[in-house]
Amino acid sequence: MIDVVRDAALEKKGEDFITIDVTGRTILADAFAIVTGRSKIQTRAIADAIVESCKIEGLPVRRVEGHSDGSWILIDLGNVIVNVFTPDQRQFYNLERLWSEVEKRQAQGL
């Protein structure tokens, strides 16, 4: 699933894609994926590509939040939660810092 998300995000020129393995640390998901788009238009395009790719692959898309605003779009894929941020929002919420005790892996290392 992470590969599908990463490939769709990178196809739309998403930047700084990382995953955070939160298995056993929260009931929300097993992993968070985080990617940055340069503008709200790009974040929407990234989110749309991720949703479309997941549907093509038969992966469940439970919910999408924040698409109309575009500064932080959350895509709930069940065991993976995808966060698509504009640069300012990613820096402000800094999910990487919030989960800093959890092992972070760059997308290439998966």
N, C-alpha and C positions, 0 to 999 in steps of 0.2 A: 504494500500500500504506500509506504514512504517513497518508493521509487516512482510510482505513478504521480504522486503529489510533487516531488522534486522535479521530475521531467517536465510536467505541465508548467510549473512556476518558472523554470529556467527557459522554457520555450518563449515565454512572454517577457524575458529579460529581467526576471526577479533577481534581486541581489541579496547577498549574505544569508543564504539558506542554511539553517541549522536545524537539528532535531535535539530534543532534550528527552532522555529516557526517564520517565516518571513511574515506571512499573513498580507497584507495591507501595508507592508514596502518596497516591491519591486514588480515589474511586472514579475520578472524572475520565481518565484515559491512561493508556500505557505510554503515550508519547505526545509531545507537543512539537509541531513543526512551525518555524518562524521564518518569514521571508519579507523582504522590503521591496516596495515599488516606489519609484521616484515621484509619483503624483497620484491623486485620487483616481484619475482615469486609468492609470497603469495598475493600481491595486485591484480595481474592478475587473480589468482584463485578466489579471493573474487569477483572481478568485473564480471567474467564469471558466477559465481554462481548466482549473483544478476540478471544479464540479463536473464539467463536461467529460473530462478524462476518467474520473471515477465512475460516472454513469456508464460510459462505454465499457469499462472493465468490469462492470457489475458490482461495484463497491457501493455500500450504502452511504448516502448523503442525508444525514438526519436533519440538519438545520444549518442555515446560513444567517448570520446576524451582521449588521453594520454595512451592508452592501450599498444602501442609498447614500450614506455619508461618505464612505470610502476611505476614511482615515485609518480605521482598524476593522478589518473584516475577519470574522471568526467562522470557520467551517467545521462543523461537528461531523466527523466520520466514524463515530463510535469509539474505537480504541485509539484513534488519532484525532487530535484537535489542531487545526491549522489556523495560524494567526498571520494575516497579511497586513502589514503596517506601512504607512508613509514614514519617512525617516524621523520626523519630529515625534510622532506617536510611539515609534519603537524606542526611541531614546527616553521619552517620558515614562513609559510603562516599564521598560527595562526588564522584561520577563527573564532574560538570561541571569540577571543579578538575583531576582527573586528565587530562582531555582538553582543558584550557584553551588549548592551542596550536592546537586545531582550531576552525574556525569553528562557532559555535553559532548556531542560528536558532530563533527563537520559532515556534511552530506556525503562527501567522497569516502568517508570512513565506514559507511553503512554497508 
